[in-house]
Amino acid sequence: MLIRDGAIHTVDSFAEDVRDGLGQSGQKTLPSKYLYDDIGSALFEAITRLPEYGLTRAEERILRRHSRDIAQFLTHGMVVELGSGSGRKTRQILESLAHHQSMTYCPIEISSAALVSCERELDDLAHISILGFEAEYLDGLSRAVARRRPGDAVTVLFLGSSIGNFDRAPAEDFLRGIRHTIEPGDTLLLGTDLEKPLAQLIPAYDDSLGVTEAFNRNLLARINRELGGDFDLSRFEHVALYNARERRIEMHLRSMEAQTVTIDETSFTFRRDETIWTESCHKYARYDPLEMALRTGFECVAQWVDVEWGFAENLFVAV
């Protein structure tokens, strides 16, 4: 069953965020959450299968090899996944958790198409009821947790490198928001992409087939479709940069010439080579999650690392 949150990403809020991001002085920005409409979610699913993008395969290796070990730490009753995508990676954990008992799985997604895909992917699992929420992360978590039965414990899954899309201080604020929503003893399985050589990192965000470029440019196409914009996508190029000081990949769309774009009768000017910053992907040292847990109301009790790509699953317990 899919429960929709009618307040999510209304045209008015989308338009306001676009006006604010493109109209500000200095660096133009667009919130990365708007990358994930139905088309963007499908493109991102394709990205996870590219040879250059080893992150998803690294996480799948960890979950395949260690799902039973991970399940021993996790609390049972309800599993809430923030940003479930297709649910492909989650199958290993759910199969281990629900081997002998019934449980509820609540995927939280901002894309209805991703939720439908997730429910279709996992619908055959025995002992599992699926209750999906089309909502923002923390709002969806609150809605799901409100349905927990007496005595049920909650496990929150935040897989992939999604925590890396937040700047470091807001990432910890977000973890505190999760902690505030759940109870002591509940668990959080957090994926963190680790630092690695640039020769391995940059192609993961600028692949040879141009799928990531299409994913990034689709944000401009979405503005055209939903807000009446007149972006010429051929006049913007995808750029992936590494910010060494912040330890993050930054995705930008660079204007290839001086131009003016109109969105619903509002004009925005771009200088040649001026960029729109669309997404950040922060990378972590192996010890970073341990310290993050202590600062946000958790204890990191276990960590599993894939050394082939450099990725960690971190098991937090709410204290």
C-alpha positions as CSV (number, residue, x, y, z in Angstrom):
1,M,0.0,0.0,0.0
2,L,1.3,3.4,-1.0
3,I,0.5,6.4,1.2
4,R,1.0,9.8,-0.4
5,D,1.9,12.9,1.4
6,G,-0.1,15.6,-0.4
7,A,2.4,18.4,0.7
8,I,5.4,16.9,-1.0
9,H,7.0,19.0,-3.8
10,T,4.1,21.1,-4.8
11,V,4.6,23.2,-7.9
12,D,4.6,26.3,-5.7
13,S,7.4,25.1,-3.4
14,F,9.4,23.8,-6.4
15,A,9.0,27.2,-8.1
16,E,10.0,29.1,-5.0
17,D,13.1,26.9,-4.5
18,V,14.1,27.4,-8.1
19,R,13.6,31.2,-7.9
20,D,15.6,31.4,-4.7
21,G,18.4,29.2,-6.0
22,L,18.8,30.8,-9.4
23,G,18.2,34.4,-8.2
24,Q,20.7,34.5,-5.4
25,S,23.9,36.5,-5.7
26,G,27.0,34.4,-6.1
27,Q,26.8,30.7,-6.7
28,K,23.6,29.6,-8.2
29,T,22.1,26.4,-6.7
30,L,19.2,24.0,-7.1
31,P,18.2,21.6,-4.3
32,S,19.4,18.0,-5.1
33,K,16.1,16.5,-4.1
34,Y,14.5,17.8,-7.3
35,L,16.8,15.6,-9.3
36,Y,14.7,12.6,-8.3
37,D,11.4,13.0,-10.3
38,D,10.3,9.8,-12.0
39,I,12.7,10.3,-14.9
40,G,15.6,11.2,-12.6
41,S,14.9,8.2,-10.4
42,A,15.0,5.9,-13.4
43,L,18.3,7.5,-14.6
44,F,19.8,7.1,-11.2
45,E,18.8,3.5,-11.1
46,A,20.7,3.2,-14.4
47,I,23.7,5.0,-12.9
48,T,24.0,2.4,-10.1
49,R,24.6,-0.3,-12.8
50,L,27.4,1.5,-14.6
51,P,30.9,0.1,-14.5
52,E,32.3,3.4,-13.2
53,Y,29.8,3.6,-10.3
54,G,31.1,0.9,-7.9
55,L,29.3,2.2,-4.8
56,T,26.1,0.2,-5.3
57,R,27.9,-3.0,-6.1
58,A,30.1,-2.5,-3.0
59,E,27.1,-2.1,-0.8
60,E,25.5,-5.1,-2.4
61,R,28.6,-7.2,-1.7
62,I,28.5,-6.2,2.0
63,L,24.8,-7.0,2.4
64,R,25.2,-10.3,0.5
65,R,28.2,-11.4,2.6
66,H,27.2,-10.0,6.0
67,S,23.4,-9.8,6.0
68,R,23.0,-12.4,8.6
69,D,25.6,-10.8,10.8
70,I,24.0,-7.4,10.3
71,A,20.5,-8.8,11.1
72,Q,21.7,-10.1,14.5
73,F,22.2,-6.4,15.5
74,L,19.0,-5.0,14.1
75,T,15.8,-4.5,15.9
76,H,12.8,-6.3,14.6
77,G,9.1,-5.4,14.0
78,M,9.4,-2.5,11.7
79,V,12.0,-1.6,9.1
80,V,11.9,2.0,7.7
81,E,14.1,2.8,4.7
82,L,14.8,6.4,3.8
83,G,15.2,6.7,0.1
84,S,14.5,3.1,-0.9
85,G,14.9,3.4,-4.6
86,S,14.0,0.1,-6.3
87,G,14.6,-1.9,-3.1
88,R,17.0,-4.2,-4.9
89,K,19.8,-3.8,-2.2
90,T,17.4,-4.2,0.7
91,R,16.2,-7.7,-0.2
92,Q,19.2,-9.3,1.5
93,I,18.5,-7.6,4.9
94,L,14.7,-8.2,4.8
95,E,15.2,-11.9,4.0
96,S,17.5,-12.3,7.0
97,L,15.3,-10.3,9.3
98,A,12.0,-11.9,8.4
99,H,13.2,-15.5,8.2
100,H,11.1,-16.6,11.1
101,Q,8.7,-13.8,11.9
102,S,6.3,-11.2,10.4
103,M,7.4,-7.6,10.1
104,T,6.4,-4.3,8.4
105,Y,8.7,-2.7,5.8
106,C,8.1,1.0,5.2
107,P,10.0,2.5,2.2
108,I,10.1,6.3,2.1
109,E,10.6,7.9,-1.3
110,I,9.9,11.3,-3.0
111,S,9.3,9.5,-6.3
112,S,6.1,7.6,-6.6
113,A,7.6,5.6,-9.5
114,A,10.5,4.5,-7.2
115,L,8.0,3.3,-4.6
116,V,6.0,1.3,-7.1
117,S,9.2,-0.3,-8.3
118,C,10.3,-1.1,-4.8
119,E,6.9,-2.7,-3.9
120,R,7.1,-4.7,-7.1
121,E,10.7,-5.8,-6.3
122,L,9.9,-7.0,-2.8
123,D,6.3,-8.1,-3.0
124,D,7.2,-11.8,-3.1
125,L,9.0,-11.8,0.3
126,A,7.2,-14.0,2.9
127,H,6.3,-12.6,6.3
128,I,6.7,-9.0,5.2
129,S,4.0,-6.3,4.8
130,I,5.0,-3.3,2.7
131,L,3.6,0.1,3.6
132,G,5.2,2.8,1.4
133,F,5.1,6.6,2.0
134,E,5.7,9.2,-0.6
135,A,7.2,11.8,1.6
136,E,10.3,13.6,2.7
137,Y,12.7,11.5,4.8
138,L,11.9,12.7,8.4
139,D,8.2,13.3,7.7
140,G,7.9,9.8,6.3
141,L,9.8,8.3,9.2
142,S,7.5,10.0,11.7
143,R,4.5,8.7,9.8
144,A,5.8,5.2,9.7
145,V,7.0,5.1,13.4
146,A,3.5,6.4,14.5
147,R,2.2,3.1,13.2
148,R,4.5,0.9,15.3
149,R,2.7,-1.6,17.4
150,P,3.3,-1.8,21.2
151,G,6.5,-3.7,21.8
152,D,7.8,-3.3,18.2
153,A,11.3,-2.0,17.7
154,V,12.3,0.0,14.7
155,T,15.3,-0.3,12.3
156,V,16.0,2.7,10.0
157,L,17.9,2.0,6.8
158,F,19.8,4.9,5.2
159,L,21.8,3.1,2.6
160,G,23.9,4.1,-0.4
161,S,25.7,7.4,0.0
162,S,22.6,9.5,0.8
163,I,24.1,11.0,4.0
164,G,26.8,12.4,1.8
165,N,24.4,14.6,0.0
166,F,24.2,16.7,3.1
167,D,26.9,19.2,4.2
168,R,28.6,17.8,7.2
169,A,26.9,19.9,9.9
170,P,23.4,19.4,8.4
171,A,24.2,15.7,8.1
172,E,24.6,15.5,11.8
173,D,21.5,17.6,12.3
174,F,19.7,15.1,10.1
175,L,21.0,12.2,12.2
176,R,19.7,14.0,15.4
177,G,16.3,14.3,13.7
178,I,16.3,10.5,13.2
179,R,17.3,10.0,16.8
180,H,14.6,12.3,18.0
181,T,12.0,10.3,16.1
182,I,13.0,6.8,17.3
183,E,13.4,5.3,20.7
184,P,16.4,4.1,22.7
185,G,17.5,0.7,21.5
186,D,16.2,1.3,18.0
187,T,18.8,0.9,15.3
188,L,20.1,2.7,12.2
189,L,22.1,1.1,9.4
190,L,24.0,4.0,7.7
191,G,25.9,3.7,4.5
192,T,29.0,5.9,4.0
193,D,31.1,6.2,0.9
194,L,34.8,6.3,1.8
195,E,37.6,8.5,0.5
196,K,39.3,7.0,-2.6
197,P,41.7,8.1,-5.4
198,L,40.4,10.7,-7.8
199,A,41.1,8.4,-10.7
200,Q,38.4,6.1,-9.3
201,L,36.1,8.8,-7.9
202,I,35.6,11.3,-10.7
203,P,34.4,8.8,-13.4
204,A,31.7,7.6,-11.0
205,Y,30.1,11.0,-11.4
206,D,31.1,11.7,-15.0
207,D,30.6,8.3,-16.8
208,S,31.7,7.6,-20.3
209,L,28.1,6.9,-21.5
210,G,26.8,10.2,-20.3
211,V,24.1,8.8,-18.0
212,T,25.1,11.0,-15.1
213,E,25.1,14.0,-17.4
214,A,21.5,13.1,-18.5
215,F,20.5,12.7,-14.8
216,N,21.9,16.2,-14.0
217,R,20.5,17.9,-17.1
218,N,17.1,16.3,-16.4
219,L,16.7,18.8,-13.6
220,L,16.6,21.6,-16.2
221,A,14.2,19.6,-18.3
222,R,12.0,19.2,-15.2
223,I,11.9,22.9,-14.7
224,N,10.9,23.3,-18.4
225,R,8.1,20.7,-18.0
226,E,6.7,21.7,-14.7
227,L,7.4,25.4,-14.4
228,G,7.3,26.6,-17.9
229,G,11.0,27.2,-18.2
230,D,12.9,27.6,-21.5
231,F,16.3,26.1,-20.7
232,D,18.1,24.9,-23.8
233,L,19.8,21.8,-22.4
234,S,22.4,21.8,-25.2
235,R,23.8,25.1,-23.8
236,F,24.6,23.6,-20.4
237,E,27.2,20.9,-19.7
238,H,27.6,18.5,-16.8
239,V,30.6,19.0,-14.6
240,A,31.9,16.9,-11.7
241,L,34.5,18.5,-9.5
242,Y,36.3,17.4,-6.4
243,N,36.6,19.8,-3.5
244,A,39.6,18.5,-1.5
245,R,39.0,20.8,1.5
246,E,35.4,19.6,2.0
247,R,36.2,16.1,0.8
248,R,33.2,16.0,-1.6
249,I,32.3,15.6,-5.2
250,E,30.3,18.6,-6.5
251,M,27.9,18.2,-9.5
252,H,27.3,21.4,-11.5
253,L,25.7,22.5,-14.7
254,R,27.9,25.0,-16.5
255,S,26.5,27.6,-18.9
256,M,28.5,27.2,-22.1
257,E,27.8,30.8,-23.2
258,A,26.2,34.0,-21.8
259,Q,22.5,33.6,-21.9
260,T,19.1,34.4,-20.3
261,V,16.6,31.8,-19.2
262,T,13.0,32.6,-18.5
263,I,10.9,30.6,-16.0
264,D,7.2,31.7,-15.7
265,E,8.0,35.3,-16.8
266,T,11.0,35.6,-14.5
267,S,14.4,36.0,-16.2
268,F,17.7,34.7,-15.0
269,T,21.0,35.6,-16.6
270,F,24.0,33.4,-16.8
271,R,27.6,34.4,-17.6
272,R,29.7,32.1,-19.8
273,D,31.1,29.3,-17.5
274,E,28.8,30.2,-14.7
275,T,27.5,27.1,-12.9
276,I,24.4,25.9,-11.1
277,W,25.5,23.7,-8.2
278,T,23.0,20.8,-8.1
279,E,24.4,18.1,-5.8
280,S,27.2,17.3,-3.2
281,C,28.5,13.9,-2.4
282,H,30.7,13.9,0.7
283,K,33.3,11.2,1.3
284,Y,34.3,9.9,4.7
285,A,37.2,8.4,6.5
286,R,36.5,5.0,8.1
287,Y,36.5,6.5,11.6
288,D,34.1,9.4,10.8
289,P,30.9,7.5,11.4
290,L,32.0,6.5,14.9
291,E,32.4,10.1,15.9
292,M,29.2,11.2,14.1
293,A,27.3,8.6,16.1
294,L,28.6,9.9,19.5
295,R,27.7,13.5,18.6
296,T,24.1,12.6,17.5
297,G,22.7,10.4,20.2
298,F,23.9,7.0,18.9
299,E,26.6,4.5,19.5
300,C,28.3,2.8,16.5
301,V,28.5,-0.8,17.5
302,A,29.7,-2.4,14.3
303,Q,31.1,-1.6,10.9
304,W,31.4,-3.6,7.7
305,V,33.8,-2.4,4.9
306,D,34.1,-3.2,1.3
307,V,37.8,-2.7,0.4
308,E,37.4,-3.2,-3.3
309,W,35.5,0.1,-3.7
310,G,35.8,1.7,-0.3
311,F,32.4,1.7,1.3
312,A,31.2,1.1,4.8
313,E,27.9,0.0,6.5
314,N,27.7,1.4,10.0
315,L,25.4,0.0,12.7
316,F,24.2,2.7,15.1
317,V,22.1,2.0,18.2
318,A,20.0,4.8,19.7
319,V,21.1,5.6,23.3
